[in-house]
Amino acid sequence: MVCTQVDFDFGKVQATDKPLHEFVVKNTGNADLQIENISPGCGACVEVIDYTKTPIAPGKSGTITLALLPEYLSGPVSKEALVKTNDPKQPNLILTLKANVIRPEASKSEAGETTAADSTDVSPEVTQTP
């Protein structure tokens, strides 16, 4: 089995995006290749969209489509999925999705900071006694 690209970098993505990538797996053996299972390292971060479920004949190719779910991520990220096959020489393959997740800036009041409009002067009053 050969996968010419085992990692893919989406570059900058928004936290609200759901970018997809299709990996191509070629059967270089002389028996049918079966993709048995795909397990994301983080189920909340990587989703298996589709993959070739039928046996892949020698010399033919199949695909694995994964989605990055950046909703709960921020900044540079790298997430993996483990592919299990019936290939006796390479039964496991790790595919990696990378991205730089950009989050919209929260307004100051959402971030817990006060603004001039919603703050009151709470300076202590100082009095002197003779």
N, C-alpha and C positions, 0 to 999 in steps of 0.2 A: 504494500500500500504506500502510496506517495501523496502527500498533500503539499503542493508547492508553496503555499502560504499558510502558515500555522498561526500567524498573528496579524491583526488588522487594526490600524489606527484611524479612527474617524476624525481626528483633529478636534476642533472646537465644536461642542454640541451644547444646546440649551437643555436645562433640566427638564423641560417639557417635551423634548424630542423622544423618538423611539427609533433610532437608526438601526438598519438591518445590514447584514453582510452575508453573502453566500460563499462558503468555502467549497472548493472542488477537491474531491478525493478520487484518485485513480488507482485502480486495481492493477498492480504490476506483477501479481502472482499468477499461478496457473490453475487456480481453483476460484470458485465464486467467493466474493467478499461480502460479508453481511455486517452492516452497522447494527449492533445489538442494542445499544443503549447510549444515551447522551445525558450526562449529569452536570448541570451548571454548578460551579463552585459556590455561587450565591444565587439562590432562587429568586430573590427580590431584585437582583441586578442584571441577570442574564436570562433570556427566555429562548427556548428552542421553538422556532417557528415551524420548521419542516426539515425533513431529511429523507434520503432515498431509503425506503423501507424494503424494497425488493432486492434480491441478491444482485451484486454488480459483477458482471462477467469479466473474465481476464481481458485486460486491454481497454476496458470501458471505464467510464467515470460516473460518480454520483455526487450529490451535493448535500451540504448541511447549511441551513440558514439559521443564523442566530440574531437576536436583537439585544441591544444594550438598553437597560432601563435606568436612566440617570436621575430619576425623580428624587432619590434619597442620597445622591452622590454629589460631590463638589470637588473641583480642581482636577489634577491629573489622576486618572484611575486606570487600573488594569484588572480585568475580570476574566476568569477562565471557565471552560467547559471541558469535561472529560468525556472522550468518545471511546466506547468499548466496541471492539470488532472481533471477528473470528480469525483474524490474521495471526498465525502461530508465531511469526517473527516480530510483529509489532501489534500486540492486542490492544494497546492503549495509545491514544493520541490526545494531546492537550491543545485546544484552540484558545487563543487569547484575543479579547477585544479591548482596545485602549481608546481613551478619549480624554479631552480636557473639558470638564463639565463647567459651564458658565451659568451662574445663578443671577437672576436680576437683583439689583441692589434694593434692599428694603428701605423704606423711608425711615427717617430718624425716629418717628413715633412708633413704628412697627418694631424697631430694634430696641425699644425700651428707653430711648433717650427723650428728654423733654425738650420741647420747643418753647420759644418766647410766649406763644399764644396759650400754652397749657401749663405754664409754670406760674407760681405765685411767689412773692417775696416772703421768705420765711426767716429773714435775718433776725437774730435775737435783739431785743430792745435792751439797751444798757442805760441804767440810771445811776447817778452818783448821789450818795447821801453825805451830808456835811459832817 
